[in-house]
Structure formats: structure tokens, C-alpha cells
Amino acid sequence: MPFAIAGQARIRTNTPAENAYNAMDTAGRDISLRQLRLSTGKRINNAADDVAGYITSRSLLARNGALNACKLTVGDAFNVCHIAMDSLESINGLMTLIKDATAQAASGALGTDEKVALAKASYRLAQQIQTIADSSVFGGRQLLDTVFTANFIIGYDAKNTLLSLTIDMREENTEFDINTGGLMNVNAVPTESTVMPGLGKMVNNEFCAIPGLNLEDLFLVSMEDLGIFHEDRIGTTMTSLANAIQNINKTATYLGGISNRLTSQEELLKNQITNYNAAISRVEDADVAKEQLHLIKSQFLQQTSITSLAQANQNPNAFMKLLN
């Protein structure tokens, strides 16, 4: 700290001037610091400003960046679920029309021509179902072809353990139950497996996880052979179509539950990001009013130290008269 020292007659030293200069230099550095903080808006511009605060703020920034990335991933998972649900809704409507046509064909009042016409019309609906399945694409990948599997990182815990959401539509998935669509099995956190029925090709021998259900058989119905519309088989056809619709609806419902979970996770991430931003601001950002107060104080001290330095430099002139 500076001391007020007299003895100005010792002309080899000018302690008052040195004290004034040091005070002016200190005020200048403080003014520079306050101006930097006001211009950047940050109290911590480098590690030297606050060693502990610098570590804390950078850790919070890293955490916040990861949470923002998770929020984007949740959005991707949302897109997958919504595209699949919308497609399943359309497929459900078409399947219902096919089932209604099959029920109509079961009427004994209809002739062979009418039954064939109903089968051909139903086959056109089956073709549209295939088109919907083929156009259900996200990220260049088919969603409803039984081989779609994706892992979505939707969060991190304190140890940076990943919280994953997995959608697995492979037939070999151990949670896949061919009779029910395997919709109710959910693994514990941190990984959740979402299994959707094997829709695959809309016209194959196992449509919607129903063994023996082949929508392409609708095209084979003819005057000579009613096939799946024959009175001996039409009851089985009705049952298979009903089970297929049930599996489609189960899948859509299950995806709806996943969508609800994603909504909750997205809200959680938004709140966490906001809270982290607030914490970073409290640690790192400058208090404009406080910095302005210190700036004015330092500017005043700078002006007074300049005046004092000028006066101290004039003191030796008084002793020059002694030499004269």
C-alpha cells in the first residue's frame, strides 16, 4: 500500500510522484477491466479473472451443450414416431375397408361376380397399403419393413451414462411376440426397447404378424376359385384381418405412449437448459450496474492521480531556488 512520504528535498527521488503514478496505473488497469466486462457482458473473460468460477462455468457450458444435443435427438425420435403413427393410421383405415368388403362378401345374397369384384377392389387397397409402407421413410430408411432399428440418446445422468430410447422392428428381436406384436415388454432404464409388429411387405405370408395372412391372395380370387373368399375360408380370412387390425392399432397405441414420454423428456430438457443458462449467467456474466459504478470510481481516481502527479512533479522546482 502507498505511504505519504515527505522529504521532497532529496531530489534524486520523488516518492509522491511515484505514488501518484502507481495510483494512476492501478486506476487505468481497473478502467480497462471494467470496460472489457461491459463490452463483452462477461465477468469471466479468461481463467485469470476467476479460477474457480472459470472451471464451474465451462463445466456448465459443456453440460448445456450435451442437453441441447439431446433435445435435438428427442425431436428426431418424435419424427420417427409421428411418421410411423400417421402411416399406421392410414393403414388401419384401409384394412378396415378390406375387412368390411370381406364381411360383405360373406353374405349369401351375393353372387360370384360380386364377390370377385369386392376381392379385386380390396386388392387395390392392399396395394395402397404397400405404397404407404414404402413411403414411410426417415433419414433414408424404411420405418415399416421389419428391419428398422435406431438408438436415440435422449439424456445423460451425473456420470454421463447414456439414457437411450431404442425402436427395434426386427423379427428376431427377443421381445417380439408373433401372436401379439410384442407390444408390452419394456426394458428398464437406461435403455427402453420399443418393438413394433412386423408389417414388412404388405402382401406376404405373415402380414402384421398374422401367420398365413397374405393380402396378395385377394388378387387370386376368381370366378373359378374364390380362394380366401370361399365360404369355407372366409371366416378365417375375417379373423385374420381382425387380428391384423388389432396389431396395427396396438403398435400405433404403443408409439403414442412413447410419444407422450418424449413430450415429457423434451419439456424436462427445455427446463434443464433454461436452468443451466441461468446458472452460467450468474457465474460468468457481468453485473452492468456494478461494473459501471466501479468504472466511474476508477475514472475519478485516475483523474485525481493525474492531477496529483502533475503537482508532485512541480515540488522539486521550489528547491531549485536554493541553488541560485
C-alpha positions as CSV (number, residue, x, y, z in Angstrom):
1,M,0.0,0.0,0.0
2,P,1.3,3.5,-0.6
3,F,2.5,5.8,2.2
4,A,2.6,9.6,2.4
5,I,6.3,10.4,2.5
6,A,7.8,13.9,2.8
7,G,11.4,14.8,2.4
8,Q,11.0,16.3,-1.0
9,A,14.4,18.0,-0.7
10,R,16.0,14.7,-1.7
11,I,16.0,15.5,-5.4
12,R,17.2,12.0,-6.5
13,T,13.8,10.6,-5.5
14,N,10.3,11.9,-5.9
15,T,8.2,9.5,-3.8
16,P,5.0,11.5,-4.0
17,A,5.2,11.4,-7.8
18,E,5.8,7.7,-7.8
19,N,2.8,7.1,-5.5
20,A,0.6,9.2,-7.8
21,Y,1.9,7.3,-10.9
22,N,1.2,4.0,-9.3
23,A,-2.3,5.0,-8.4
24,M,-2.9,6.3,-11.9
25,D,-1.6,3.0,-13.3
26,T,-3.9,0.9,-11.0
27,A,-6.9,3.1,-11.9
28,G,-6.1,2.7,-15.6
29,R,-5.9,-1.2,-15.3
30,D,-9.2,-1.2,-13.4
31,I,-10.8,1.0,-16.1
32,S,-9.6,-1.3,-18.8
33,L,-11.0,-4.3,-16.9
34,R,-14.4,-2.7,-16.3
35,Q,-14.6,-1.6,-20.0
36,L,-13.8,-5.1,-21.1
37,R,-16.5,-6.6,-18.9
38,L,-19.1,-4.1,-20.1
39,S,-18.2,-4.6,-23.8
40,T,-18.3,-8.4,-23.6
41,G,-21.1,-8.7,-21.0
42,K,-19.0,-11.2,-19.1
43,R,-17.4,-11.1,-15.7
44,I,-15.1,-14.0,-16.5
45,N,-13.4,-13.5,-19.8
46,N,-10.4,-15.8,-19.1
47,A,-9.2,-18.2,-16.4
48,A,-7.3,-15.4,-14.7
49,D,-10.5,-13.4,-13.9
50,D,-11.8,-16.2,-11.6
51,V,-10.1,-19.5,-11.4
52,A,-12.9,-21.4,-9.6
53,G,-15.6,-19.6,-11.5
54,Y,-14.0,-20.4,-14.8
55,I,-14.0,-24.2,-14.1
56,T,-17.6,-24.1,-13.0
57,S,-18.9,-22.0,-15.9
58,R,-17.0,-24.2,-18.5
59,S,-18.4,-27.4,-16.9
60,L,-21.9,-25.9,-17.0
61,L,-21.5,-24.9,-20.7
62,A,-20.3,-28.4,-21.6
63,R,-23.3,-29.9,-19.8
64,N,-25.7,-27.5,-21.5
65,G,-24.3,-28.3,-24.9
66,A,-25.0,-32.0,-24.3
67,L,-28.5,-31.3,-23.2
68,N,-29.2,-29.2,-26.4
69,A,-27.9,-32.1,-28.5
70,C,-30.3,-34.5,-26.6
71,K,-33.2,-32.1,-27.3
72,L,-32.5,-32.4,-31.0
73,T,-32.3,-36.2,-30.7
74,V,-35.7,-36.2,-29.0
75,G,-37.0,-34.3,-31.9
76,D,-35.7,-36.9,-34.3
77,A,-37.4,-39.7,-32.2
78,F,-40.6,-37.6,-32.3
79,N,-40.4,-37.5,-36.1
80,V,-40.0,-41.3,-36.4
81,C,-42.9,-42.0,-34.0
82,H,-45.2,-39.5,-35.7
83,I,-44.4,-40.6,-39.3
84,A,-45.0,-44.3,-38.2
85,M,-48.2,-43.5,-36.3
86,D,-49.6,-41.5,-39.3
87,S,-48.8,-44.4,-41.6
88,L,-50.4,-46.9,-39.3
89,E,-53.5,-44.8,-39.0
90,S,-53.8,-44.8,-42.8
91,I,-53.1,-48.5,-43.0
92,N,-55.7,-49.1,-40.3
93,G,-58.4,-47.3,-42.3
94,L,-57.6,-49.3,-45.4
95,M,-57.5,-52.6,-43.5
96,T,-60.9,-51.7,-42.1
97,L,-62.3,-51.2,-45.6
98,I,-60.8,-54.6,-46.7
99,K,-62.4,-56.3,-43.6
100,D,-65.8,-54.6,-44.4
101,A,-65.6,-55.8,-48.0
102,T,-64.8,-59.3,-46.7
103,A,-67.8,-59.2,-44.4
104,Q,-70.0,-58.1,-47.3
105,A,-68.7,-60.9,-49.5
106,A,-69.7,-63.4,-46.7
107,S,-73.4,-62.6,-47.5
108,G,-75.2,-65.4,-49.1
109,A,-77.2,-63.0,-51.2
110,L,-74.2,-62.0,-53.3
111,G,-73.2,-63.9,-56.4
112,T,-69.8,-64.9,-57.6
113,D,-69.3,-61.8,-59.7
114,E,-70.0,-59.5,-56.8
115,K,-67.5,-61.4,-54.6
116,V,-64.8,-61.3,-57.2
117,A,-65.4,-57.5,-57.6
118,L,-65.1,-57.0,-53.9
119,A,-61.9,-59.0,-53.8
120,K,-60.3,-57.0,-56.7
121,A,-61.3,-53.8,-55.0
122,S,-59.8,-54.9,-51.8
123,Y,-56.6,-55.9,-53.6
124,R,-56.3,-52.3,-54.8
125,L,-56.5,-51.2,-51.2
126,A,-53.8,-53.7,-50.3
127,Q,-51.6,-52.1,-53.0
128,Q,-52.1,-48.7,-51.4
129,I,-51.1,-50.2,-48.0
130,Q,-47.8,-51.3,-49.6
131,T,-47.3,-47.8,-51.0
132,I,-47.9,-46.3,-47.6
133,A,-45.4,-48.7,-46.0
134,D,-42.8,-48.0,-48.8
135,S,-43.2,-44.2,-48.4
136,S,-42.8,-44.3,-44.6
137,V,-39.2,-43.1,-44.6
138,F,-37.0,-41.1,-42.2
139,G,-33.3,-40.4,-42.7
140,G,-33.3,-42.5,-45.9
141,R,-34.5,-45.6,-44.0
142,Q,-37.8,-47.5,-44.2
143,L,-39.7,-47.5,-40.9
144,L,-42.2,-50.3,-41.5
145,D,-40.1,-53.0,-43.2
146,T,-39.4,-55.1,-40.1
147,V,-35.6,-54.2,-40.1
148,F,-35.7,-50.6,-38.8
149,T,-33.8,-50.2,-35.6
150,A,-32.4,-47.0,-34.2
151,N,-31.0,-45.8,-30.9
152,F,-31.9,-42.3,-29.7
153,I,-29.8,-40.7,-26.9
154,I,-32.3,-38.6,-25.0
155,G,-30.4,-37.7,-21.8
156,Y,-27.4,-38.1,-19.5
157,D,-27.1,-38.6,-15.8
158,A,-24.4,-37.2,-13.5
159,K,-21.9,-39.9,-14.5
160,N,-22.6,-39.2,-18.2
161,T,-24.4,-42.6,-18.5
162,L,-26.5,-42.5,-21.7
163,L,-30.3,-42.7,-21.4
164,S,-31.3,-44.4,-24.7
165,L,-34.6,-45.0,-26.5
166,T,-34.5,-47.8,-29.0
167,I,-37.0,-48.6,-31.7
168,D,-36.4,-52.2,-32.9
169,M,-38.7,-53.6,-35.7
170,R,-36.6,-56.7,-36.5
171,E,-38.4,-60.0,-36.5
172,E,-35.5,-61.6,-34.5
173,N,-36.0,-59.2,-31.6
174,T,-36.4,-61.3,-28.5
175,E,-39.3,-59.1,-27.3
176,F,-41.2,-59.7,-30.5
177,D,-44.2,-62.0,-29.9
178,I,-45.5,-63.1,-33.3
179,N,-49.1,-63.5,-31.9
180,T,-49.4,-60.3,-30.1
181,G,-46.9,-58.0,-31.8
182,G,-44.8,-58.0,-28.6
183,L,-46.0,-54.6,-27.6
184,M,-46.0,-54.6,-23.8
185,N,-42.3,-55.6,-23.0
186,V,-40.2,-52.6,-21.9
187,N,-36.7,-52.8,-20.6
188,A,-35.7,-50.8,-17.5
189,V,-33.8,-47.5,-17.8
190,P,-31.3,-46.6,-19.1
191,T,-32.4,-48.5,-22.3
192,E,-36.0,-48.9,-23.5
193,S,-36.8,-51.2,-26.4
194,T,-39.9,-50.3,-28.5
195,V,-41.0,-53.2,-30.6
196,M,-43.4,-52.8,-33.5
197,P,-45.2,-55.7,-35.3
198,G,-43.5,-57.0,-38.4
199,L,-45.5,-55.2,-41.0
200,G,-42.8,-55.7,-43.6
201,K,-44.2,-56.2,-47.1
202,M,-47.9,-55.6,-47.0
203,V,-48.5,-58.6,-49.2
204,N,-46.7,-61.6,-47.8
205,N,-47.4,-64.8,-45.9
206,E,-47.2,-63.1,-42.5
207,F,-48.8,-59.7,-42.7
208,C,-48.9,-57.8,-39.4
209,A,-47.5,-60.8,-37.5
210,I,-50.5,-63.0,-38.6
211,P,-49.3,-66.3,-39.9
212,G,-50.8,-67.3,-43.2
213,L,-52.3,-63.8,-43.9
214,N,-51.3,-62.8,-47.5
215,L,-53.2,-59.9,-48.9
216,E,-51.9,-60.8,-52.4
217,D,-54.4,-63.7,-52.2
218,L,-57.1,-61.1,-52.8
219,F,-55.9,-60.8,-56.4
220,L,-56.2,-64.6,-56.9
221,V,-60.0,-64.6,-56.2
222,S,-61.7,-65.5,-59.5
223,M,-64.9,-66.9,-60.9
224,E,-63.3,-70.4,-61.0
225,D,-61.8,-70.2,-57.5
226,L,-63.0,-67.8,-54.8
227,G,-59.9,-68.7,-52.7
228,I,-59.9,-66.8,-49.4
229,F,-63.5,-65.6,-50.2
230,H,-64.8,-69.1,-50.4
231,E,-67.4,-69.9,-47.8
232,D,-65.1,-72.5,-46.2
233,R,-62.3,-70.0,-45.8
234,I,-63.9,-66.6,-45.5
235,G,-64.4,-67.0,-41.7
236,T,-60.7,-67.5,-41.2
237,T,-60.0,-64.5,-43.5
238,M,-62.2,-62.3,-41.4
239,T,-60.5,-63.5,-38.2
240,S,-57.0,-62.9,-39.7
241,L,-57.9,-59.4,-40.9
242,A,-59.4,-58.5,-37.5
243,N,-56.2,-59.7,-35.7
244,A,-54.1,-57.7,-38.2
245,I,-56.1,-54.6,-37.5
246,Q,-55.7,-55.2,-33.7
247,N,-51.9,-55.5,-34.1
248,I,-51.7,-52.3,-36.2
249,N,-53.8,-50.5,-33.5
250,K,-51.6,-51.9,-30.7
251,T,-48.5,-50.6,-32.5
252,A,-50.0,-47.2,-33.0
253,T,-51.1,-47.0,-29.4
254,Y,-47.7,-48.1,-28.1
255,L,-46.0,-45.5,-30.3
256,G,-48.4,-43.0,-28.9
257,G,-47.2,-43.8,-25.4
258,I,-43.6,-43.4,-26.5
259,S,-44.5,-40.0,-28.0
260,N,-46.0,-39.0,-24.6
261,R,-42.8,-40.0,-22.9
262,L,-40.8,-38.0,-25.5
263,T,-43.0,-35.0,-24.8
264,S,-42.2,-35.2,-21.1
265,Q,-38.5,-35.6,-21.8
266,E,-38.5,-32.6,-24.2
267,E,-40.1,-30.4,-21.5
268,L,-37.6,-31.7,-19.0
269,L,-34.7,-30.9,-21.3
270,K,-36.1,-27.4,-22.0
271,N,-36.3,-26.6,-18.3
272,Q,-32.9,-28.0,-17.6
273,I,-31.3,-26.0,-20.4
274,T,-33.0,-22.8,-19.1
275,N,-31.8,-23.5,-15.5
276,Y,-28.3,-24.2,-16.7
277,N,-28.3,-21.0,-18.8
278,A,-29.3,-19.1,-15.6
279,A,-26.6,-20.8,-13.6
280,I,-24.0,-19.9,-16.2
281,S,-25.2,-16.3,-16.3
282,R,-24.9,-16.0,-12.5
283,V,-21.4,-17.3,-12.6
284,E,-20.0,-15.8,-15.7
285,D,-22.0,-12.7,-16.7
286,A,-21.1,-9.2,-15.6
287,D,-23.4,-7.1,-13.4
288,V,-23.7,-4.0,-15.7
289,A,-24.8,-1.6,-12.9
290,K,-22.0,-2.8,-10.6
291,E,-19.3,-2.6,-13.3
292,Q,-20.5,0.9,-14.3
293,L,-20.3,2.0,-10.7
294,H,-16.7,0.8,-10.4
295,L,-15.8,2.3,-13.8
296,I,-16.9,5.8,-12.7
297,K,-15.0,5.4,-9.4
298,S,-11.8,4.3,-11.3
299,Q,-12.2,7.1,-13.8
300,F,-12.4,9.6,-10.9
301,L,-9.4,8.2,-9.2
302,Q,-7.5,8.3,-12.5
303,Q,-8.2,12.0,-12.9
304,T,-7.2,12.8,-9.3
305,S,-4.0,10.7,-9.6
306,I,-3.1,12.6,-12.8
307,T,-3.6,15.9,-11.0
308,S,-1.6,14.7,-8.0
309,L,1.2,13.5,-10.3
310,A,1.4,16.9,-12.0
311,Q,1.6,18.6,-8.6
312,A,4.2,16.2,-7.3
313,N,6.4,16.8,-10.3
314,Q,6.3,20.6,-9.6
315,N,7.6,20.2,-6.0
316,P,11.3,19.9,-6.8
317,N,11.2,23.3,-8.6
318,A,10.8,25.0,-5.2
319,F,14.2,23.7,-4.1
320,M,16.0,24.9,-7.3
321,K,15.9,28.4,-5.8
322,L,18.3,27.3,-3.1
323,L,20.9,26.5,-5.8
324,N,20.5,30.0,-7.2
